[in-house]
Amino acid sequence: QVRLVESGGDLVQPGESLRLSCVASASIFSSNAMAWYRQAPGKEREFVASITSGGGTIMYADSVKGRFTISRDNAMYTVYLQMNSLKPEDTARYYCNQYYSSSRWYPGDERWGQGTQVTVSS
């Protein structure tokens, strides 16, 4: 059973920080690289960051490199996204899921969680 529960989103001002959390079911989390994605209104869902099961390989979208940090706690089936120096263009709904190398492999809506809203505005 797919279970993804994201939390931590909020309304913040530019330059502030947020930490997102995602608790996943074992069927998704175990042995899988995990990732964060985001979707802004009127735009396609896009990749933000990923981390392999052992944490040895981490990737970031160019737009967040140097500002966001992904991490995971395998014992808690939880993946985190520390977001610093937030910008208005980071405004989106953020989702976690296993890592998909291309958007063509993204699953249907039934295999995503509800996401958590991040709004960056002054």
MODELLER restraints for C-alpha pairs under 7 A, 6 or more apart:
rsr = mdl.restraints
at = mdl.atoms
rsr.add(forms.Gaussian(group=physical.xy_distance, feature=features.Distance(at['CA:2:A'], at['CA:25:A']), mean=6.22, stdev=0.5))
rsr.add(forms.Gaussian(group=physical.xy_distance, feature=features.Distance(at['CA:2:A'], at['CA:28:A']), mean=6.88, stdev=0.5))
rsr.add(forms.Gaussian(group=physical.xy_distance, feature=features.Distance(at['CA:2:A'], at['CA:111:A']), mean=6.19, stdev=0.5))
rsr.add(forms.Gaussian(group=physical.xy_distance, feature=features.Distance(at['CA:3:A'], at['CA:24:A']), mean=5.57, stdev=0.5))
rsr.add(forms.Gaussian(group=physical.xy_distance, feature=features.Distance(at['CA:3:A'], at['CA:25:A']), mean=5.01, stdev=0.5))
rsr.add(forms.Gaussian(group=physical.xy_distance, feature=features.Distance(at['CA:3:A'], at['CA:113:A']), mean=6.85, stdev=0.5))
rsr.add(forms.Gaussian(group=physical.xy_distance, feature=features.Distance(at['CA:4:A'], at['CA:22:A']), mean=6.59, stdev=0.5))
rsr.add(forms.Gaussian(group=physical.xy_distance, feature=features.Distance(at['CA:4:A'], at['CA:23:A']), mean=5.81, stdev=0.5))
rsr.add(forms.Gaussian(group=physical.xy_distance, feature=features.Distance(at['CA:4:A'], at['CA:24:A']), mean=4.57, stdev=0.5))
rsr.add(forms.Gaussian(group=physical.xy_distance, feature=features.Distance(at['CA:4:A'], at['CA:25:A']), mean=6.57, stdev=0.5))
rsr.add(forms.Gaussian(group=physical.xy_distance, feature=features.Distance(at['CA:4:A'], at['CA:112:A']), mean=6.67, stdev=0.5))
rsr.add(forms.Gaussian(group=physical.xy_distance, feature=features.Distance(at['CA:4:A'], at['CA:113:A']), mean=4.77, stdev=0.5))
rsr.add(forms.Gaussian(group=physical.xy_distance, feature=features.Distance(at['CA:5:A'], at['CA:22:A']), mean=5.35, stdev=0.5))
rsr.add(forms.Gaussian(group=physical.xy_distance, feature=features.Distance(at['CA:5:A'], at['CA:23:A']), mean=5.24, stdev=0.5))
rsr.add(forms.Gaussian(group=physical.xy_distance, feature=features.Distance(at['CA:5:A'], at['CA:24:A']), mean=6.51, stdev=0.5))
rsr.add(forms.Gaussian(group=physical.xy_distance, feature=features.Distance(at['CA:5:A'], at['CA:113:A']), mean=5.77, stdev=0.5))
rsr.add(forms.Gaussian(group=physical.xy_distance, feature=features.Distance(at['CA:5:A'], at['CA:114:A']), mean=6.94, stdev=0.5))
rsr.add(forms.Gaussian(group=physical.xy_distance, feature=features.Distance(at['CA:6:A'], at['CA:21:A']), mean=5.66, stdev=0.5))
rsr.add(forms.Gaussian(group=physical.xy_distance, feature=features.Distance(at['CA:6:A'], at['CA:22:A']), mean=4.26, stdev=0.5))
rsr.add(forms.Gaussian(group=physical.xy_distance, feature=features.Distance(at['CA:6:A'], at['CA:23:A']), mean=6.61, stdev=0.5))
rsr.add(forms.Gaussian(group=physical.xy_distance, feature=features.Distance(at['CA:6:A'], at['CA:95:A']), mean=6.62, stdev=0.5))
rsr.add(forms.Gaussian(group=physical.xy_distance, feature=features.Distance(at['CA:6:A'], at['CA:115:A']), mean=5.31, stdev=0.5))
rsr.add(forms.Gaussian(group=physical.xy_distance, feature=features.Distance(at['CA:6:A'], at['CA:116:A']), mean=5.66, stdev=0.5))
rsr.add(forms.Gaussian(group=physical.xy_distance, feature=features.Distance(at['CA:7:A'], at['CA:20:A']), mean=5.75, stdev=0.5))
rsr.add(forms.Gaussian(group=physical.xy_distance, feature=features.Distance(at['CA:7:A'], at['CA:21:A']), mean=5.31, stdev=0.5))
rsr.add(forms.Gaussian(group=physical.xy_distance, feature=features.Distance(at['CA:7:A'], at['CA:22:A']), mean=6.36, stdev=0.5))
rsr.add(forms.Gaussian(group=physical.xy_distance, feature=features.Distance(at['CA:7:A'], at['CA:116:A']), mean=5.47, stdev=0.5))
rsr.add(forms.Gaussian(group=physical.xy_distance, feature=features.Distance(at['CA:8:A'], at['CA:19:A']), mean=6.02, stdev=0.5))
rsr.add(forms.Gaussian(group=physical.xy_distance, feature=features.Distance(at['CA:8:A'], at['CA:20:A']), mean=4.52, stdev=0.5))
rsr.add(forms.Gaussian(group=physical.xy_distance, feature=features.Distance(at['CA:8:A'], at['CA:21:A']), mean=6.17, stdev=0.5))
rsr.add(forms.Gaussian(group=physical.xy_distance, feature=features.Distance(at['CA:8:A'], at['CA:116:A']), mean=6.75, stdev=0.5))
rsr.add(forms.Gaussian(group=physical.xy_distance, feature=features.Distance(at['CA:9:A'], at['CA:20:A']), mean=6.35, stdev=0.5))
rsr.add(forms.Gaussian(group=physical.xy_distance, feature=features.Distance(at['CA:9:A'], at['CA:116:A']), mean=5.09, stdev=0.5))
rsr.add(forms.Gaussian(group=physical.xy_distance, feature=features.Distance(at['CA:9:A'], at['CA:117:A']), mean=4.94, stdev=0.5))
rsr.add(forms.Gaussian(group=physical.xy_distance, feature=features.Distance(at['CA:9:A'], at['CA:118:A']), mean=4.75, stdev=0.5))
rsr.add(forms.Gaussian(group=physical.xy_distance, feature=features.Distance(at['CA:10:A'], at['CA:117:A']), mean=6.33, stdev=0.5))
rsr.add(forms.Gaussian(group=physical.xy_distance, feature=features.Distance(at['CA:10:A'], at['CA:118:A']), mean=5.15, stdev=0.5))
rsr.add(forms.Gaussian(group=physical.xy_distance, feature=features.Distance(at['CA:10:A'], at['CA:119:A']), mean=6.24, stdev=0.5))
rsr.add(forms.Gaussian(group=physical.xy_distance, feature=features.Distance(at['CA:11:A'], at['CA:118:A']), mean=6.11, stdev=0.5))
rsr.add(forms.Gaussian(group=physical.xy_distance, feature=features.Distance(at['CA:11:A'], at['CA:119:A']), mean=4.65, stdev=0.5))
rsr.add(forms.Gaussian(group=physical.xy_distance, feature=features.Distance(at['CA:11:A'], at['CA:120:A']), mean=5.90, stdev=0.5))
rsr.add(forms.Gaussian(group=physical.xy_distance, feature=features.Distance(at['CA:12:A'], at['CA:119:A']), mean=6.25, stdev=0.5))
rsr.add(forms.Gaussian(group=physical.xy_distance, feature=features.Distance(at['CA:12:A'], at['CA:120:A']), mean=5.01, stdev=0.5))
rsr.add(forms.Gaussian(group=physical.xy_distance, feature=features.Distance(at['CA:12:A'], at['CA:121:A']), mean=6.29, stdev=0.5))
rsr.add(forms.Gaussian(group=physical.xy_distance, feature=features.Distance(at['CA:13:A'], at['CA:120:A']), mean=5.33, stdev=0.5))
rsr.add(forms.Gaussian(group=physical.xy_distance, feature=features.Distance(at['CA:13:A'], at['CA:121:A']), mean=5.03, stdev=0.5))
rsr.add(forms.Gaussian(group=physical.xy_distance, feature=features.Distance(at['CA:13:A'], at['CA:122:A']), mean=5.02, stdev=0.5))
rsr.add(forms.Gaussian(group=physical.xy_distance, feature=features.Distance(at['CA:14:A'], at['CA:85:A']), mean=6.85, stdev=0.5))
rsr.add(forms.Gaussian(group=physical.xy_distance, feature=features.Distance(at['CA:14:A'], at['CA:86:A']), mean=5.31, stdev=0.5))
rsr.add(forms.Gaussian(group=physical.xy_distance, feature=features.Distance(at['CA:14:A'], at['CA:87:A']), mean=5.06, stdev=0.5))
rsr.add(forms.Gaussian(group=physical.xy_distance, feature=features.Distance(at['CA:14:A'], at['CA:88:A']), mean=6.40, stdev=0.5))
rsr.add(forms.Gaussian(group=physical.xy_distance, feature=features.Distance(at['CA:14:A'], at['CA:120:A']), mean=5.80, stdev=0.5))
rsr.add(forms.Gaussian(group=physical.xy_distance, feature=features.Distance(at['CA:14:A'], at['CA:121:A']), mean=6.13, stdev=0.5))
rsr.add(forms.Gaussian(group=physical.xy_distance, feature=features.Distance(at['CA:14:A'], at['CA:122:A']), mean=6.47, stdev=0.5))
rsr.add(forms.Gaussian(group=physical.xy_distance, feature=features.Distance(at['CA:15:A'], at['CA:84:A']), mean=7.00, stdev=0.5))
rsr.add(forms.Gaussian(group=physical.xy_distance, feature=features.Distance(at['CA:15:A'], at['CA:85:A']), mean=4.06, stdev=0.5))
rsr.add(forms.Gaussian(group=physical.xy_distance, feature=features.Distance(at['CA:15:A'], at['CA:86:A']), mean=4.89, stdev=0.5))
rsr.add(forms.Gaussian(group=physical.xy_distance, feature=features.Distance(at['CA:15:A'], at['CA:87:A']), mean=6.48, stdev=0.5))
rsr.add(forms.Gaussian(group=physical.xy_distance, feature=features.Distance(at['CA:16:A'], at['CA:84:A']), mean=6.25, stdev=0.5))
rsr.add(forms.Gaussian(group=physical.xy_distance, feature=features.Distance(at['CA:16:A'], at['CA:85:A']), mean=5.49, stdev=0.5))
rsr.add(forms.Gaussian(group=physical.xy_distance, feature=features.Distance(at['CA:16:A'], at['CA:86:A']), mean=5.62, stdev=0.5))
rsr.add(forms.Gaussian(group=physical.xy_distance, feature=features.Distance(at['CA:17:A'], at['CA:83:A']), mean=5.39, stdev=0.5))
rsr.add(forms.Gaussian(group=physical.xy_distance, feature=features.Distance(at['CA:17:A'], at['CA:84:A']), mean=4.37, stdev=0.5))
rsr.add(forms.Gaussian(group=physical.xy_distance, feature=features.Distance(at['CA:17:A'], at['CA:85:A']), mean=6.12, stdev=0.5))
rsr.add(forms.Gaussian(group=physical.xy_distance, feature=features.Distance(at['CA:17:A'], at['CA:86:A']), mean=6.19, stdev=0.5))
rsr.add(forms.Gaussian(group=physical.xy_distance, feature=features.Distance(at['CA:18:A'], at['CA:82:A']), mean=6.11, stdev=0.5))
rsr.add(forms.Gaussian(group=physical.xy_distance, feature=features.Distance(at['CA:18:A'], at['CA:83:A']), mean=5.18, stdev=0.5))
rsr.add(forms.Gaussian(group=physical.xy_distance, feature=features.Distance(at['CA:18:A'], at['CA:84:A']), mean=6.68, stdev=0.5))
rsr.add(forms.Gaussian(group=physical.xy_distance, feature=features.Distance(at['CA:19:A'], at['CA:80:A']), mean=6.90, stdev=0.5))
rsr.add(forms.Gaussian(group=physical.xy_distance, feature=features.Distance(at['CA:19:A'], at['CA:81:A']), mean=5.60, stdev=0.5))
rsr.add(forms.Gaussian(group=physical.xy_distance, feature=features.Distance(at['CA:19:A'], at['CA:82:A']), mean=4.43, stdev=0.5))
rsr.add(forms.Gaussian(group=physical.xy_distance, feature=features.Distance(at['CA:19:A'], at['CA:83:A']), mean=5.95, stdev=0.5))
rsr.add(forms.Gaussian(group=physical.xy_distance, feature=features.Distance(at['CA:20:A'], at['CA:80:A']), mean=5.51, stdev=0.5))
rsr.add(forms.Gaussian(group=physical.xy_distance, feature=features.Distance(at['CA:20:A'], at['CA:81:A']), mean=4.98, stdev=0.5))
rsr.add(forms.Gaussian(group=physical.xy_distance, feature=features.Distance(at['CA:20:A'], at['CA:82:A']), mean=6.41, stdev=0.5))
rsr.add(forms.Gaussian(group=physical.xy_distance, feature=features.Distance(at['CA:21:A'], at['CA:78:A']), mean=6.74, stdev=0.5))
rsr.add(forms.Gaussian(group=physical.xy_distance, feature=features.Distance(at['CA:21:A'], at['CA:79:A']), mean=5.90, stdev=0.5))
rsr.add(forms.Gaussian(group=physical.xy_distance, feature=features.Distance(at['CA:21:A'], at['CA:80:A']), mean=4.57, stdev=0.5))
rsr.add(forms.Gaussian(group=physical.xy_distance, feature=features.Distance(at['CA:21:A'], at['CA:81:A']), mean=6.56, stdev=0.5))
rsr.add(forms.Gaussian(group=physical.xy_distance, feature=features.Distance(at['CA:22:A'], at['CA:78:A']), mean=5.37, stdev=0.5))
rsr.add(forms.Gaussian(group=physical.xy_distance, feature=features.Distance(at['CA:22:A'], at['CA:79:A']), mean=5.25, stdev=0.5))
rsr.add(forms.Gaussian(group=physical.xy_distance, feature=features.Distance(at['CA:22:A'], at['CA:80:A']), mean=6.32, stdev=0.5))
rsr.add(forms.Gaussian(group=physical.xy_distance, feature=features.Distance(at['CA:22:A'], at['CA:96:A']), mean=6.43, stdev=0.5))
rsr.add(forms.Gaussian(group=physical.xy_distance, feature=features.Distance(at['CA:23:A'], at['CA:77:A']), mean=5.71, stdev=0.5))
rsr.add(forms.Gaussian(group=physical.xy_distance, feature=features.Distance(at['CA:23:A'], at['CA:78:A']), mean=4.47, stdev=0.5))
rsr.add(forms.Gaussian(group=physical.xy_distance, feature=features.Distance(at['CA:23:A'], at['CA:79:A']), mean=6.70, stdev=0.5))
rsr.add(forms.Gaussian(group=physical.xy_distance, feature=features.Distance(at['CA:24:A'], at['CA:77:A']), mean=5.60, stdev=0.5))
rsr.add(forms.Gaussian(group=physical.xy_distance, feature=features.Distance(at['CA:24:A'], at['CA:78:A']), mean=6.22, stdev=0.5))
rsr.add(forms.Gaussian(group=physical.xy_distance, feature=features.Distance(at['CA:25:A'], at['CA:77:A']), mean=6.94, stdev=0.5))
rsr.add(forms.Gaussian(group=physical.xy_distance, feature=features.Distance(at['CA:26:A'], at['CA:77:A']), mean=6.66, stdev=0.5))
rsr.add(forms.Gaussian(group=physical.xy_distance, feature=features.Distance(at['CA:28:A'], at['CA:98:A']), mean=6.40, stdev=0.5))
rsr.add(forms.Gaussian(group=physical.xy_distance, feature=features.Distance(at['CA:29:A'], at['CA:77:A']), mean=6.06, stdev=0.5))
rsr.add(forms.Gaussian(group=physical.xy_distance, feature=features.Distance(at['CA:31:A'], at['CA:53:A']), mean=5.43, stdev=0.5))
rsr.add(forms.Gaussian(group=physical.xy_distance, feature=features.Distance(at['CA:32:A'], at['CA:52:A']), mean=6.66, stdev=0.5))
rsr.add(forms.Gaussian(group=physical.xy_distance, feature=features.Distance(at['CA:32:A'], at['CA:53:A']), mean=5.45, stdev=0.5))
rsr.add(forms.Gaussian(group=physical.xy_distance, feature=features.Distance(at['CA:32:A'], at['CA:98:A']), mean=6.23, stdev=0.5))
rsr.add(forms.Gaussian(group=physical.xy_distance, feature=features.Distance(at['CA:33:A'], at['CA:50:A']), mean=6.79, stdev=0.5))
rsr.add(forms.Gaussian(group=physical.xy_distance, feature=features.Distance(at['CA:33:A'], at['CA:51:A']), mean=5.45, stdev=0.5))
rsr.add(forms.Gaussian(group=physical.xy_distance, feature=features.Distance(at['CA:33:A'], at['CA:52:A']), mean=3.95, stdev=0.5))
rsr.add(forms.Gaussian(group=physical.xy_distance, feature=features.Distance(at['CA:33:A'], at['CA:53:A']), mean=5.00, stdev=0.5))
rsr.add(forms.Gaussian(group=physical.xy_distance, feature=features.Distance(at['CA:33:A'], at['CA:98:A']), mean=5.76, stdev=0.5))
rsr.add(forms.Gaussian(group=physical.xy_distance, feature=features.Distance(at['CA:33:A'], at['CA:99:A']), mean=5.37, stdev=0.5))
rsr.add(forms.Gaussian(group=physical.xy_distance, feature=features.Distance(at['CA:34:A'], at['CA:50:A']), mean=5.57, stdev=0.5))
rsr.add(forms.Gaussian(group=physical.xy_distance, feature=features.Distance(at['CA:34:A'], at['CA:51:A']), mean=5.51, stdev=0.5))
rsr.add(forms.Gaussian(group=physical.xy_distance, feature=features.Distance(at['CA:34:A'], at['CA:52:A']), mean=6.40, stdev=0.5))
rsr.add(forms.Gaussian(group=physical.xy_distance, feature=features.Distance(at['CA:34:A'], at['CA:97:A']), mean=5.84, stdev=0.5))
rsr.add(forms.Gaussian(group=physical.xy_distance, feature=features.Distance(at['CA:34:A'], at['CA:98:A']), mean=4.18, stdev=0.5))
rsr.add(forms.Gaussian(group=physical.xy_distance, feature=features.Distance(at['CA:34:A'], at['CA:99:A']), mean=4.87, stdev=0.5))
rsr.add(forms.Gaussian(group=physical.xy_distance, feature=features.Distance(at['CA:35:A'], at['CA:49:A']), mean=5.44, stdev=0.5))
rsr.add(forms.Gaussian(group=physical.xy_distance, feature=features.Distance(at['CA:35:A'], at['CA:50:A']), mean=3.97, stdev=0.5))
rsr.add(forms.Gaussian(group=physical.xy_distance, feature=features.Distance(at['CA:35:A'], at['CA:51:A']), mean=6.29, stdev=0.5))
rsr.add(forms.Gaussian(group=physical.xy_distance, feature=features.Distance(at['CA:35:A'], at['CA:96:A']), mean=5.58, stdev=0.5))
rsr.add(forms.Gaussian(group=physical.xy_distance, feature=features.Distance(at['CA:35:A'], at['CA:97:A']), mean=5.61, stdev=0.5))
rsr.add(forms.Gaussian(group=physical.xy_distance, feature=features.Distance(at['CA:35:A'], at['CA:98:A']), mean=5.66, stdev=0.5))
rsr.add(forms.Gaussian(group=physical.xy_distance, feature=features.Distance(at['CA:35:A'], at['CA:99:A']), mean=4.95, stdev=0.5))
rsr.add(forms.Gaussian(group=physical.xy_distance, feature=features.Distance(at['CA:36:A'], at['CA:47:A']), mean=6.48, stdev=0.5))
rsr.add(forms.Gaussian(group=physical.xy_distance, feature=features.Distance(at['CA:36:A'], at['CA:48:A']), mean=5.36, stdev=0.5))
rsr.add(forms.Gaussian(group=physical.xy_distance, feature=features.Distance(at['CA:36:A'], at['CA:49:A']), mean=5.29, stdev=0.5))
rsr.add(forms.Gaussian(group=physical.xy_distance, feature=features.Distance(at['CA:36:A'], at['CA:50:A']), mean=6.36, stdev=0.5))
rsr.add(forms.Gaussian(group=physical.xy_distance, feature=features.Distance(at['CA:36:A'], at['CA:94:A']), mean=6.87, stdev=0.5))
rsr.add(forms.Gaussian(group=physical.xy_distance, feature=features.Distance(at['CA:36:A'], at['CA:95:A']), mean=5.64, stdev=0.5))
rsr.add(forms.Gaussian(group=physical.xy_distance, feature=features.Distance(at['CA:36:A'], at['CA:96:A']), mean=4.38, stdev=0.5))
rsr.add(forms.Gaussian(group=physical.xy_distance, feature=features.Distance(at['CA:36:A'], at['CA:97:A']), mean=6.59, stdev=0.5))
rsr.add(forms.Gaussian(group=physical.xy_distance, feature=features.Distance(at['CA:37:A'], at['CA:45:A']), mean=6.57, stdev=0.5))
rsr.add(forms.Gaussian(group=physical.xy_distance, feature=features.Distance(at['CA:37:A'], at['CA:46:A']), mean=5.40, stdev=0.5))
rsr.add(forms.Gaussian(group=physical.xy_distance, feature=features.Distance(at['CA:37:A'], at['CA:47:A']), mean=4.50, stdev=0.5))
rsr.add(forms.Gaussian(group=physical.xy_distance, feature=features.Distance(at['CA:37:A'], at['CA:48:A']), mean=4.95, stdev=0.5))
rsr.add(forms.Gaussian(group=physical.xy_distance, feature=features.Distance(at['CA:37:A'], at['CA:94:A']), mean=5.71, stdev=0.5))
rsr.add(forms.Gaussian(group=physical.xy_distance, feature=features.Distance(at['CA:37:A'], at['CA:95:A']), mean=5.10, stdev=0.5))
rsr.add(forms.Gaussian(group=physical.xy_distance, feature=features.Distance(at['CA:37:A'], at['CA:96:A']), mean=6.00, stdev=0.5))
rsr.add(forms.Gaussian(group=physical.xy_distance, feature=features.Distance(at['CA:38:A'], at['CA:45:A']), mean=5.49, stdev=0.5))
rsr.add(forms.Gaussian(group=physical.xy_distance, feature=features.Distance(at['CA:38:A'], at['CA:46:A']), mean=5.43, stdev=0.5))
rsr.add(forms.Gaussian(group=physical.xy_distance, feature=features.Distance(at['CA:38:A'], at['CA:47:A']), mean=6.63, stdev=0.5))
rsr.add(forms.Gaussian(group=physical.xy_distance, feature=features.Distance(at['CA:38:A'], at['CA:48:A']), mean=6.69, stdev=0.5))
rsr.add(forms.Gaussian(group=physical.xy_distance, feature=features.Distance(at['CA:38:A'], at['CA:92:A']), mean=5.83, stdev=0.5))
rsr.add(forms.Gaussian(group=physical.xy_distance, feature=features.Distance(at['CA:38:A'], at['CA:93:A']), mean=5.41, stdev=0.5))
rsr.add(forms.Gaussian(group=physical.xy_distance, feature=features.Distance(at['CA:38:A'], at['CA:94:A']), mean=4.26, stdev=0.5))
rsr.add(forms.Gaussian(group=physical.xy_distance, feature=features.Distance(at['CA:38:A'], at['CA:95:A']), mean=5.86, stdev=0.5))
rsr.add(forms.Gaussian(group=physical.xy_distance, feature=features.Distance(at['CA:39:A'], at['CA:45:A']), mean=4.31, stdev=0.5))
rsr.add(forms.Gaussian(group=physical.xy_distance, feature=features.Distance(at['CA:39:A'], at['CA:46:A']), mean=6.24, stdev=0.5))
rsr.add(forms.Gaussian(group=physical.xy_distance, feature=features.Distance(at['CA:39:A'], at['CA:92:A']), mean=5.22, stdev=0.5))
rsr.add(forms.Gaussian(group=physical.xy_distance, feature=features.Distance(at['CA:39:A'], at['CA:93:A']), mean=5.27, stdev=0.5))
rsr.add(forms.Gaussian(group=physical.xy_distance, feature=features.Distance(at['CA:39:A'], at['CA:94:A']), mean=6.55, stdev=0.5))
rsr.add(forms.Gaussian(group=physical.xy_distance, feature=features.Distance(at['CA:40:A'], at['CA:91:A']), mean=6.59, stdev=0.5))
rsr.add(forms.Gaussian(group=physical.xy_distance, feature=features.Distance(at['CA:40:A'], at['CA:92:A']), mean=4.21, stdev=0.5))
rsr.add(forms.Gaussian(group=physical.xy_distance, feature=features.Distance(at['CA:40:A'], at['CA:93:A']), mean=6.25, stdev=0.5))
rsr.add(forms.Gaussian(group=physical.xy_distance, feature=features.Distance(at['CA:47:A'], at['CA:61:A']), mean=6.59, stdev=0.5))
rsr.add(forms.Gaussian(group=physical.xy_distance, feature=features.Distance(at['CA:48:A'], at['CA:60:A']), mean=5.82, stdev=0.5))
rsr.add(forms.Gaussian(group=physical.xy_distance, feature=features.Distance(at['CA:48:A'], at['CA:61:A']), mean=5.13, stdev=0.5))
rsr.add(forms.Gaussian(group=physical.xy_distance, feature=features.Distance(at['CA:49:A'], at['CA:59:A']), mean=5.46, stdev=0.5))
rsr.add(forms.Gaussian(group=physical.xy_distance, feature=features.Distance(at['CA:49:A'], at['CA:60:A']), mean=4.30, stdev=0.5))
rsr.add(forms.Gaussian(group=physical.xy_distance, feature=features.Distance(at['CA:49:A'], at['CA:61:A']), mean=6.17, stdev=0.5))
rsr.add(forms.Gaussian(group=physical.xy_distance, feature=features.Distance(at['CA:49:A'], at['CA:70:A']), mean=6.54, stdev=0.5))
rsr.add(forms.Gaussian(group=physical.xy_distance, feature=features.Distance(at['CA:50:A'], at['CA:58:A']), mean=5.55, stdev=0.5))
rsr.add(forms.Gaussian(group=physical.xy_distance, feature=features.Distance(at['CA:50:A'], at['CA:59:A']), mean=5.24, stdev=0.5))
rsr.add(forms.Gaussian(group=physical.xy_distance, feature=features.Distance(at['CA:50:A'], at['CA:60:A']), mean=6.63, stdev=0.5))
rsr.add(forms.Gaussian(group=physical.xy_distance, feature=features.Distance(at['CA:50:A'], at['CA:70:A']), mean=6.91, stdev=0.5))
rsr.add(forms.Gaussian(group=physical.xy_distance, feature=features.Distance(at['CA:50:A'], at['CA:99:A']), mean=6.39, stdev=0.5))
rsr.add(forms.Gaussian(group=physical.xy_distance, feature=features.Distance(at['CA:51:A'], at['CA:57:A']), mean=5.80, stdev=0.5))
rsr.add(forms.Gaussian(group=physical.xy_distance, feature=features.Distance(at['CA:51:A'], at['CA:58:A']), mean=4.52, stdev=0.5))
rsr.add(forms.Gaussian(group=physical.xy_distance, feature=features.Distance(at['CA:51:A'], at['CA:59:A']), mean=6.69, stdev=0.5))
rsr.add(forms.Gaussian(group=physical.xy_distance, feature=features.Distance(at['CA:51:A'], at['CA:70:A']), mean=6.85, stdev=0.5))
rsr.add(forms.Gaussian(group=physical.xy_distance, feature=features.Distance(at['CA:51:A'], at['CA:71:A']), mean=6.94, stdev=0.5))
rsr.add(forms.Gaussian(group=physical.xy_distance, feature=features.Distance(at['CA:52:A'], at['CA:58:A']), mean=6.69, stdev=0.5))
rsr.add(forms.Gaussian(group=physical.xy_distance, feature=features.Distance(at['CA:67:A'], at['CA:83:A']), mean=6.15, stdev=0.5))
rsr.add(forms.Gaussian(group=physical.xy_distance, feature=features.Distance(at['CA:67:A'], at['CA:84:A']), mean=5.13, stdev=0.5))
rsr.add(forms.Gaussian(group=physical.xy_distance, feature=features.Distance(at['CA:67:A'], at['CA:85:A']), mean=6.14, stdev=0.5))
rsr.add(forms.Gaussian(group=physical.xy_distance, feature=features.Distance(at['CA:68:A'], at['CA:81:A']), mean=6.69, stdev=0.5))
rsr.add(forms.Gaussian(group=physical.xy_distance, feature=features.Distance(at['CA:68:A'], at['CA:82:A']), mean=5.48, stdev=0.5))
rsr.add(forms.Gaussian(group=physical.xy_distance, feature=features.Distance(at['CA:68:A'], at['CA:83:A']), mean=4.47, stdev=0.5))
rsr.add(forms.Gaussian(group=physical.xy_distance, feature=features.Distance(at['CA:68:A'], at['CA:84:A']), mean=5.99, stdev=0.5))
rsr.add(forms.Gaussian(group=physical.xy_distance, feature=features.Distance(at['CA:69:A'], at['CA:81:A']), mean=5.65, stdev=0.5))
rsr.add(forms.Gaussian(group=physical.xy_distance, feature=features.Distance(at['CA:69:A'], at['CA:82:A']), mean=4.99, stdev=0.5))
rsr.add(forms.Gaussian(group=physical.xy_distance, feature=features.Distance(at['CA:69:A'], at['CA:83:A']), mean=6.59, stdev=0.5))
rsr.add(forms.Gaussian(group=physical.xy_distance, feature=features.Distance(at['CA:70:A'], at['CA:80:A']), mean=5.62, stdev=0.5))
rsr.add(forms.Gaussian(group=physical.xy_distance, feature=features.Distance(at['CA:70:A'], at['CA:81:A']), mean=4.60, stdev=0.5))
rsr.add(forms.Gaussian(group=physical.xy_distance, feature=features.Distance(at['CA:70:A'], at['CA:82:A']), mean=6.36, stdev=0.5))
rsr.add(forms.Gaussian(group=physical.xy_distance, feature=features.Distance(at['CA:71:A'], at['CA:79:A']), mean=5.80, stdev=0.5))
rsr.add(forms.Gaussian(group=physical.xy_distance, feature=features.Distance(at['CA:71:A'], at['CA:80:A']), mean=5.20, stdev=0.5))
rsr.add(forms.Gaussian(group=physical.xy_distance, feature=features.Distance(at['CA:71:A'], at['CA:81:A']), mean=6.60, stdev=0.5))
rsr.add(forms.Gaussian(group=physical.xy_distance, feature=features.Distance(at['CA:72:A'], at['CA:78:A']), mean=5.70, stdev=0.5))
rsr.add(forms.Gaussian(group=physical.xy_distance, feature=features.Distance(at['CA:72:A'], at['CA:79:A']), mean=4.15, stdev=0.5))
rsr.add(forms.Gaussian(group=physical.xy_distance, feature=features.Distance(at['CA:72:A'], at['CA:80:A']), mean=5.88, stdev=0.5))
rsr.add(forms.Gaussian(group=physical.xy_distance, feature=features.Distance(at['CA:73:A'], at['CA:79:A']), mean=6.29, stdev=0.5))
rsr.add(forms.Gaussian(group=physical.xy_distance, feature=features.Distance(at['CA:86:A'], at['CA:120:A']), mean=6.75, stdev=0.5))
rsr.add(forms.Gaussian(group=physical.xy_distance, feature=features.Distance(at['CA:87:A'], at['CA:120:A']), mean=6.10, stdev=0.5))
rsr.add(forms.Gaussian(group=physical.xy_distance, feature=features.Distance(at['CA:88:A'], at['CA:120:A']), mean=4.68, stdev=0.5))
rsr.add(forms.Gaussian(group=physical.xy_distance, feature=features.Distance(at['CA:88:A'], at['CA:121:A']), mean=5.75, stdev=0.5))
rsr.add(forms.Gaussian(group=physical.xy_distance, feature=features.Distance(at['CA:90:A'], at['CA:120:A']), mean=6.74, stdev=0.5))
rsr.add(forms.Gaussian(group=physical.xy_distance, feature=features.Distance(at['CA:91:A'], at['CA:118:A']), mean=5.40, stdev=0.5))
rsr.add(forms.Gaussian(group=physical.xy_distance, feature=features.Distance(at['CA:91:A'], at['CA:119:A']), mean=4.56, stdev=0.5))
rsr.add(forms.Gaussian(group=physical.xy_distance, feature=features.Distance(at['CA:91:A'], at['CA:120:A']), mean=5.46, stdev=0.5))
rsr.add(forms.Gaussian(group=physical.xy_distance, feature=features.Distance(at['CA:92:A'], at['CA:117:A']), mean=6.12, stdev=0.5))
rsr.add(forms.Gaussian(group=physical.xy_distance, feature=features.Distance(at['CA:92:A'], at['CA:118:A']), mean=5.56, stdev=0.5))
rsr.add(forms.Gaussian(group=physical.xy_distance, feature=features.Distance(at['CA:92:A'], at['CA:119:A']), mean=6.60, stdev=0.5))
rsr.add(forms.Gaussian(group=physical.xy_distance, feature=features.Distance(at['CA:93:A'], at['CA:115:A']), mean=5.93, stdev=0.5))
rsr.add(forms.Gaussian(group=physical.xy_distance, feature=features.Distance(at['CA:93:A'], at['CA:116:A']), mean=5.45, stdev=0.5))
rsr.add(forms.Gaussian(group=physical.xy_distance, feature=features.Distance(at['CA:93:A'], at['CA:117:A']), mean=4.35, stdev=0.5))
rsr.add(forms.Gaussian(group=physical.xy_distance, feature=features.Distance(at['CA:93:A'], at['CA:118:A']), mean=5.99, stdev=0.5))
rsr.add(forms.Gaussian(group=physical.xy_distance, feature=features.Distance(at['CA:94:A'], at['CA:115:A']), mean=5.24, stdev=0.5))
rsr.add(forms.Gaussian(group=physical.xy_distance, feature=features.Distance(at['CA:94:A'], at['CA:116:A']), mean=5.27, stdev=0.5))
rsr.add(forms.Gaussian(group=physical.xy_distance, feature=features.Distance(at['CA:94:A'], at['CA:117:A']), mean=6.22, stdev=0.5))
rsr.add(forms.Gaussian(group=physical.xy_distance, feature=features.Distance(at['CA:95:A'], at['CA:113:A']), mean=6.76, stdev=0.5))
rsr.add(forms.Gaussian(group=physical.xy_distance, feature=features.Distance(at['CA:95:A'], at['CA:115:A']), mean=4.57, stdev=0.5))
rsr.add(forms.Gaussian(group=physical.xy_distance, feature=features.Distance(at['CA:95:A'], at['CA:116:A']), mean=6.74, stdev=0.5))
rsr.add(forms.Gaussian(group=physical.xy_distance, feature=features.Distance(at['CA:97:A'], at['CA:112:A']), mean=6.90, stdev=0.5))
rsr.add(forms.Gaussian(group=physical.xy_distance, feature=features.Distance(at['CA:100:A'], at['CA:106:A']), mean=6.51, stdev=0.5))
